[in-house]
Amino acid sequence: MKTLFAVVALVLTFALPVFAQTDPSNEPDPKLTEVWENEPRLVTPGRENKPPSDAIILFDGKSLSEWANKDGGEAKWKIGGGALTVVQGAGDITTKRAFGQL
């Protein structure tokens, strides 16, 4: 039992300095271990009913250029007064871009 205690004490004596805090002046430069190139773009908020600078405008009140029917053809809905209106028999529409899909 005394031998086991002596071995544990000896191991702890040499292992503790390994876990001790190091001198901050010896720390490596953070630029060597961190990503600095992929900083996010600056986004400016929209003002007075304008979208933020990174917004994707799907409908501007005038055009269906970002929309297609469910088969990929031209969207046949009607635009009037800045709004889209379903045309009977025209079918579903979807955005031409995929969002959040894998």
N, C-alpha and C positions, 0 to 999 in steps of 0.2 A: 504494500500500500504506500509505503514511504517512497518507493522507487517511482510509482505512478505519479505521486504528488511532485516529485523532483522533476520528472519529465515535463509535466504540464507547466510547472513554474518556469522551466528553461525555455519552452516553446513560447510562452507568453512574453518572456523577457525580450526575445528576439523578434517577435511578431508585432508587438505594440508600436514600435517606431514606423512600421510599414503603414499602419492605419492612422498615424498622427497627421495633423494638418500640415500641408506644405507651405512654404513661403510663397505668397502671391507674386513676388517678383520673378519667381522661377516658372510661372504658368506660361503655357504657350500662347502665342498671339491668337485671339479668337477668330481672326480672319482666315487662319489656316484650317479651322474646323467647322466654320459656319458658312452658309450660303449667303452671299452678299449681292449677287447679280439679279436674283429674281424678286426684286422689290415690287410690291403691287403698284399699279398705276394710280395716279391721283384722280379721284372722282369728285367732280364739283356737283353740288346739289342743284336740282332744277329750281328755278325761281319763276314766280308768277305763271303757274300752270305749264311750265316747261319741264321736260324730263331731265333726270340727271345725265351727266356726260357719258356714262357707260351704258345707257339704256338702249335696248334693241327695240326700235319702233315697228310694231307689227301692223298697226293700222293708224294712218295719219288723217283719216276722215275723207280721203279722196281716192285712194288706190287699194286694190287687193293684191298688190305685187308680192307680198309676203305670204299669200294664202293660195291654196290649191284645193281641188275637190279630193275626196278620199282616194281616188284612183290616180292622183298626180296631175290631172288635167287642170284647165282653167277654172277658177272658182266662179260660179254663176250667180252669186248673191247680188242684191241691189244695194247701191250706196246712195243715200239721200240725207241731207241735213247733217252730215258728219257721222252717220250711223249706218251699220249694216242691217239689212233686212233679208230674211230668208225668202227665197223665191220657191214657190210650190214646185216640187219635182226636181229641184236643183241638187238635192242631196246634201250630205255633210261636207263641211270644209275643215281643213286642218292647216297648221302652219307649215311652211316649207322647211323650216328649221326644226331640228329635234332638240328638245329641252329635257334634261334629266333622265334620258333614256340610255340604257346600256346597249 
